[in-house]
């Protein structure tokens, strides 16, 4: 299959890219990794009038550890962020999630920010950003704004990025000391989108008591579902917290699994992820 006709643009600077996008308005679409966009074009599920290729904008190909977290530029590939020891040290959940994204050949081309803007509720990175309380930086000529993850994902394949805006980076906050993370998911085949998935974050005090515990669910609703289960933490395990997560999940029936099965699976994965995150927080080691 072939995509519908479009006008191709290859800007040489970020400023030029923003100008082209601003002029194109709702008809403009950004091409970075293209691992989601190209199939949509070929299946005629998307038909932008203008395609803005930002692959020449090396200024956006960055992975930087800043005070408080990791900032990932719009052209940083999944594989680069996954292999960054500095990024993993600052925020282990990034590497834990990226290892589950599709296949190596996809991760070599796809971009972290592109996955966020695509806003697929079955994808791992939107759940990670929402769980951590991160943000996406959007730019247009003369204006830049940071949109918190809680307000960035507005629906299936829908985000707060407005027509004419370019997502230039995403910020993933660091977890801090005595904090552990984990990501578990189940897919029909390795590399497929998950039937269900859960990212977990657990913070302990110096006495190894739980001071914060949250879980973010994949494939459990139109946007990532984040559940605070701090009040459900028990000395005898995470079963009560897992039930609370499963109750908040809002999956739908589809050709791959029923809503009931997805909800049950979400609870099972939540217990595993929360337990692993707590063990990581107690030991100070990534698992």
ABEGO torsion letter per residue (X at the ends): XBBBBBBBBBBABAAAAAAAAAAAEAABBBBBAGAAAAAAAAAGABBBABBBBAAABAAABBBBBBBGEBBBBAABBAAAAAABAAAAAABAAAAAAAAABEBAAAAAABBAAAAAAAGBAABAAAAAAAAAGBBBBBBBBGBBBBBBAAAABAEBGBBABBBGBBBABBBBBBAEBGBBBBBBBBBABBGBBBABBBBBBBBBBAAGBBABBBBBBBGAEABBBBBBAAAABBAAEAAAAAAAAAAABBBBBBAABBAAAAAAAAAAAAAAAAAAAAAAAAAGBBX
